[in-house]
């Protein structure tokens, strides 16, 4: 059995003084000063949870259907998992209305510092309106809420999969971590929205030759959908040695979101749109998604080398790109209908990968 390599993380626990400083940052506003004694009591409770590593303070036995029915599972993880099971049943039900998830990947909106809506939001709305005109139920996920909503977060992927694939649980069990105050993780809801969808359209700006940071956070946290372990009791939770043993015994690398249709709208103003679009296409292809044809994978410049201050006016004038976004939506709507009717050919769907991962 391979030996786990350790020694990178700083000493645990951190000094109490530093913990207290970080905790009290949440109460920096002078309005909290009158409750200083109460805050001190809360800090003592939080320190106890951190020092004793109470990641999941509320648990219940896994019960039937799990490898170890007696294992104490986080009730929060179990609630998310149960929602995904029900969402998958609904998604597979041929009587349900076709549903497409449209994702606005920009971090900009008019509810915080930028003071203006994003072009991405406008393009996502165009796609949504076109889908609705095709009779598709749409779900618009606006990732800019990460910057404007109170304490709404997508925490970074911790990379469990690189230790051993079965250590990466579906859905992700790394969060919430109450001991480390890693809470309010939006992904619990976002996983369900991906599972419910028959198709997805990702709309993103290019930020420094990549997607937005908000989009990338979500993408990284979807790694558990590609090969993730749906039964944490199989690895005794986050038992590294057990997870390595399970993987080396033979792991099937299940693709939990495979068979859904995708479309892309990638826009920029100077450089990088083609590379970003290719990276997204490659990612979704790897995940087992089905592209809706050439016109469903769009990359365009809006206001090429023009001032940022007039970029919305550039989009107003660019009616061609608006129509191209509608074509992305139309292609996805058609592909979803054909896929659900069994008319869309997927020549490699039954092939086994020579190198599964």
N, C-alpha and C positions, 0 to 999 in steps of 0.2 A: 504494500500500500504506500503511495507517495506520502512523504512527510510534509505537513503544512509548514510553510515558511512564515515566521513571525518576527516582530521587532520594529515595525514601522510606526505603529500608533504611539502617541505620547502616553506617559504614565496615567493610570486610572486609579483612583479618581483625581481630578484636577484639584489644585489648592482651593480650599473653602473660600478664601477671600476673592479669588477670581470668579468662582461660581456665583457668589453673592453679587459681585459687580455686574455680571451679565444678567442675572435675574432682575436686578433693580433697574436696569435700562428700560424695562417695560413700564416703569413708573416714574420716568424722568419729569413728566409734567408736574409743575408745582401744585397742581390741584390735588395730587395724591399725598402731599406732605401731611395732611391732617390724619391720614390713615397709616402713618409710619409704623406704628406698633403692629397693626394687623398685617402689613406687608412683611414685617420681620417674621411673624409667625408662619405666614405662607412660604416664605423662603426656607424656613427650617423644614417644613413638610416636603418641599420640592427637593431640597438637598438629600433628605432621607430616601426619596424615591430614586434619585440619581445614584447615590452611593450604593444602594441595594439593587440597582439596575432593574427597576420595575417597569420594563418595557410595555408589557401588557398586563395591567393590574386587574383586569376582569377577564376571567377565562371560564370555560365550561368543557366538559368531556366531549370529544369529537363525535362519538356515537357510531351507529352503523354506517357502512359505506366507506369508512376510512381504514387504512392499514392497521392503525392502532386505535381502536374505539375509546380506549381509556386515556388517550393523550389529552392534555389540557390545551385547548385551542383558544386563541384570542377571540372574544365574542365579536369584536369589530371586524376582524378578518373573516370570520364565519358569516357575518351578515352580508359583507360584500360578495363573498363567494356564492352564497345562496341567491343573491340577486343576479349574478352572472348565469347561474344554472337556469333560472327562470327566463332570463333574457334570451338565452340560446334556444330554449324551447319555442319562445314566441317568434324568434327570427326564422326558425326552421318551419314554422307552421305555414303551409301554403295559403291558408285563408287570411293571413295578415296582409295589410297594405304594405307595398314596397316602401322602404325607408332609406334615405340617404343622409349621412352625416356630413355637413359642410363645416369645415374648420377654418376659422379666421386666425391666421398665424401671427399677425402683427401684434407687437406689444404696445402699440400706440392707440390711445383714444382720448376723447375730449373730457374725460372725468378726472384727469390728473395732469402732470406737468406739460405734456405736449399741447394741450388745449384745443385739439382738433381731432376729428375722426381720421382714420387711416384710409388710404386708397384700397388696402386689402379688405377692409370692412365693406366698402362699396362694391368691390368685385365679388365678394362672398354673397352679398345681397342679390346681385344680378344672377348669380348661379342659383340661389335659393328660389328666386322668382321664376326662373326658367323651369326648374324641377317641379315646382307647384303647378305650373301650366301643363306639365306632362302627367299630372295626377299622382306625383310622388309625395309621400309624407317626408317633410324635411326637418332636420334637427340642426340648428346653427350653434356651433360651439365657438365662443369668442374668447380666445386665449388672452386677449388684452386685459381681461378682468384680473389677471394676476398682478397687474400694476395699479389697478384702481379700486379693487375690493378690499375690505378690511381682512387682513390675516388669511387671505386665500393663497395657497401655495401648491406648487408641484415640486416636491423635494427631489434632489438629484438621485439617479440610480447609483447604488452602492457597488455594483459590479459583482454580485454574488455568482453570476453565471460563469465568470472567469475562474472561480475557485472550483466549482463543479456545477454542471447544468441542473441537477435536481435540487441544489441549494436555492435556486431561483424559483420562487413559488408563484403560481397563477391562481388568483391575482397576487400582486406583490404583498409580501408580509413584512417587509422592512419598516413600513410605516402603517399606522402611527407608532412612534416610539415615545411613550409618555415620560420615560426616565430622562430622555435627552431633549424634551420639549419639541420634538419633531412631529407636530400635529397639524390639523387642518389641511390634510393632504387631499387635493382635488381629484387625484387619480382614482380614488375609490368610485367616484361618480363617472369619471371619464371612461373607465374600463367598460362600464355598463352601456354607455352610449355607443361605443365601438361595437360591442357584441350585438346590440339591437339592430345595427345597420346592415342593409344588404349591399350598400355601396358607400364610399367615402370620396369627398373632394377636398383636397388640401389646397388652401390658398395662402400663399406666403410671400412676403417681401424677401429680398436678398440683403442680408446684413453681413458685410465683410466676407463675401463669397460663400456664405452659408445661409441656412434658414435663420429665422429669428431665434433668440435664446429661449423664448417661451415655447416655440414649436419643438426645438431640440430637446428640452426637458421632457416633454410629452413623449417624443419618439424614443428616447433612451429608456423611459419607464415602461414602454411597451415591449421591451425585450422579453419579458416573462410570457408574452403571448406566443413567442416562437421557441418552443421546446420547454416551456416552464412546467414545473411540477405542481399539479393540482391537489396534491395530498401532502401537506407539511408533516403529517405524522410518519410518513415514510422515511424522513430524514431526522426524526426527533427534533423538529423545528429547524434551528440553524446549527445543527451538529455537523461540522465540517468533515470530519473523518467518515461519518456515516454517509454523507452526501457523495464523497469521492467513491466510496465502496459501491453505492447504488449506481453511479454512472458507469463505473468500470465493469459492473456486472451486465451492462447492456441497457442503454437508455433509448427510448423510441423517438425522442425529440418531437412531441406533438405540436402541430401548428393550430393553435386555438382559434385563430381568426381567418384561416385560409378559406378561399372560395368566395370572397367578397370582391366587388368591382371597385376600381379606383379611377379617379381623374385628378389632374394637377393643374394649378394655375400659379406660376412663379413669375414675379415681376420685379424689375429693378430700374435703376436710372443711369447706371454707368457700366457695370460689369458683373459677371458671375451668374447670369440667369440660366445658361445652359448647364453649367456644372451642377448647380443646385437642383435643377430639374432632373438631371440624370441620377444624382445621388438619391433623390426621393423615389424615382422609378425603380432603381436597383433595390432599395430597401423593401418596397412593397412587393416587388416580384419575389424576393427572397421569402417574404412572409406568406407567400401563397396567394396573394391577391391577383385579380385578373384585370388587365388594362382594357379600357373601352375603345381602343383604337388610337391612331395617330393624332386625331384632332382632340383627343381627351387629355393630351399631355402638352400643355401650353407653356411656353416661356417667352416673355415679351419685355421690352423696355418701354416705359411710359415717361415721356418728357426727357429723352436722352440728352444728358449733359445740360439740361435746363435748370433754372433756379428751383430750389426746394420750395420756396415761398409760393410758387405758381403751379405746383405739381397737380393739385386738384383740377385746376383749369386745363392742364394738359390732358388729364383723363376725360374731362368733359368733352374735349375736342376729338379724342381718339375713339370714335364710334366703332371703328373696326375691332379694336381690342375688346370692346364691350360685347360685340357680336361673337367674337371668338370665345369669350367666357361662356356665353349662352350655348355655344356649340359643345363646349366641354360638358356642360350639364345635360344637354340633349343626348350626347353620346353615352354618358353614364346611365341616364334613364333607360335608353334603349338596351344597353348591355345588361342592366339589372333585370329588365323584363325578359330578355332572351335567356339569361342564365337561370332564372327561376322557372322558366317554361321548359328547360332542358334543351334549348335550341342553340346555345352558345357553346361551341366546341372548345374543349380544353385538352389538346392532344397529349399533354404530359401529366395529366391529373392522376393517372393510375401507376405512373412509373415510380420505382423506388430509387432514392438517391444512392449513388455508389459511395458517397461520403456524407452521411447524415450529420448535421450539426445545426 
